[in-house]
């Protein structure tokens, strides 16, 4: 881990922006980080927290992957995804929306999920995991829906720390974010992500 930390720190130092990271060896628990407890904008990385919250509600039988969602013109937002290009009235399921959100970062799918699960439930779920700084603020591309406008203006769509996001992935890997079965299902979805740049 020492050599990895040296390499990552060299890359971070050479970068013109502010870089924070945390790496956890799931087997040994060893951890390295840089600015691990500092808050950063999440951009679409907050969608992992949304995914975990949705699967938590599914585990509690308050939501189902088969629940229908109807795509309306008012739901469509720009950026990543394909739903914005489909016809009004398209019927998909919660499972479809979660797949699109997690694999191609579909912003419209994300908003359909947030409408169903409610933004503050993501806060509650993350806090129950001890992740006190991991928050989604609003629907994607719709700051007017923000539940924390000051933080939303500063951080955008969501906020987290490197340590908290790494811990969330560690919990998923260990089957402790929701349950062994739910976490395995989420990891299966995340493994099919189409964005490989980072």
Secondary structure, DSSP 8 states (H G I E B T S, - for coil): -HHHHHHHHHHHHHSSS---EEEE-TTT--EEEESTTSEEE-GGGGHHHHHHHHHHHHHTTSS-TT-EEE--GGG--SSS-SGGGS-TT-EEEHHHHHHHHHHH--HHHHHHHHHHH-HHHHHHHHHHTT-TT-EE-SBTTBGGG-SSHHHHHHHTTEEEEHHHHHHHHHHHHHT-SS-HHHHHHHHHHHTT-S----
